[in-house]
Amino acid sequence: MAVASGHSPTRSSSRSLSYNSLIWTSLNPRGKTVFLKEDLQWFQTILKDSPYLKAHMVKYRTQLSQADDLLSLAAFMARNKKGSGPN
């Protein structure tokens, strides 16, 4: 923890709003740590006990089940990129 806290303050975000969120926030005492969560019930449960955490509800456009297809698409697009310079 001393190593991580030696790099604060930082701006960080996490998709993992959970009971260990206090640890992540404490490692960044002068920085800004923001948590993102899609599950309303879990969001309310954690913030009920820790209302001072900075957290936002989000709706992700993709799901973990799509990961393989998205990675394949990204690899295909990278292989077929014509060039990024001006025409």
C-alpha positions as CSV (number, residue, x, y, z in Angstrom):
1,M,0.0,0.0,0.0
2,A,2.9,2.4,0.7
3,V,4.0,2.0,-2.9
4,A,0.6,2.8,-4.3
5,S,-0.1,5.7,-2.0
6,G,3.3,7.2,-2.9
7,H,1.9,8.0,-6.3
8,S,-1.2,9.9,-5.2
9,P,-3.0,12.1,-5.9
10,T,-4.3,10.6,-9.1
11,R,-7.6,10.5,-10.9
12,S,-8.9,6.9,-11.2
13,S,-12.1,5.1,-12.0
14,S,-13.2,1.6,-11.3
15,R,-16.0,-0.6,-12.5
16,S,-15.9,-2.4,-9.2
17,L,-18.0,-0.6,-6.6
18,S,-17.9,-3.1,-3.8
19,Y,-17.0,-3.5,-0.1
20,N,-13.3,-3.0,-1.0
21,S,-13.9,0.4,-2.5
22,L,-12.9,2.0,0.7
23,I,-9.4,0.5,0.2
24,W,-9.1,2.0,-3.3
25,T,-10.3,5.4,-2.0
26,S,-7.8,5.4,0.9
27,L,-4.9,4.7,-1.4
28,N,-5.6,7.9,-3.2
29,P,-6.3,10.4,-0.3
30,R,-5.7,13.7,-2.2
31,G,-6.9,12.4,-5.6
32,K,-10.2,11.6,-7.1
33,T,-11.5,8.0,-7.2
34,V,-14.8,7.4,-9.0
35,F,-16.7,4.1,-9.1
36,L,-19.0,3.0,-11.9
37,K,-21.8,0.4,-11.4
38,E,-24.6,-0.9,-13.6
39,D,-26.5,-2.8,-10.9
40,L,-28.8,-0.4,-9.0
41,Q,-29.4,-2.7,-6.1
42,W,-25.7,-3.2,-5.5
43,F,-25.1,0.5,-6.0
44,Q,-27.6,1.4,-3.3
45,T,-26.3,-1.3,-0.9
46,I,-22.7,0.0,-1.0
47,L,-23.6,3.7,-0.9
48,K,-26.0,3.1,2.0
49,D,-22.9,2.1,4.2
50,S,-20.4,4.4,2.5
51,P,-22.3,7.5,1.2
52,Y,-19.1,9.5,0.8
53,L,-17.8,7.3,-2.0
54,K,-18.1,9.0,-5.4
55,A,-20.1,6.6,-7.6
56,H,-22.2,6.8,-10.7
57,M,-24.8,4.5,-12.2
58,V,-24.0,3.5,-15.8
59,K,-25.5,1.5,-18.6
60,Y,-22.9,-0.3,-20.6
61,R,-23.5,-0.7,-24.3
62,T,-21.7,-4.1,-24.5
63,Q,-21.6,-7.2,-22.3
64,L,-18.9,-9.6,-21.4
65,S,-20.5,-12.3,-23.6
66,Q,-19.6,-10.1,-26.6
67,A,-15.9,-9.8,-25.7
68,D,-14.6,-12.4,-28.2
69,D,-16.5,-11.0,-31.1
70,L,-15.5,-7.4,-30.3
71,L,-11.8,-8.4,-30.0
72,S,-12.0,-10.2,-33.3
73,L,-13.6,-7.2,-34.9
74,A,-10.9,-4.9,-33.5
75,A,-8.1,-7.2,-34.8
76,F,-9.8,-7.4,-38.2
77,M,-10.1,-3.6,-38.4
78,A,-6.4,-3.1,-37.3
79,R,-5.2,-5.6,-40.0
80,N,-7.3,-3.9,-42.7
81,K,-6.6,-0.3,-41.9
82,K,-5.5,1.6,-45.1
83,G,-3.5,4.3,-43.4
84,S,-4.3,7.2,-41.1
85,G,-2.5,10.0,-43.0
86,P,-4.2,12.7,-45.1
87,N,-5.4,11.6,-48.6
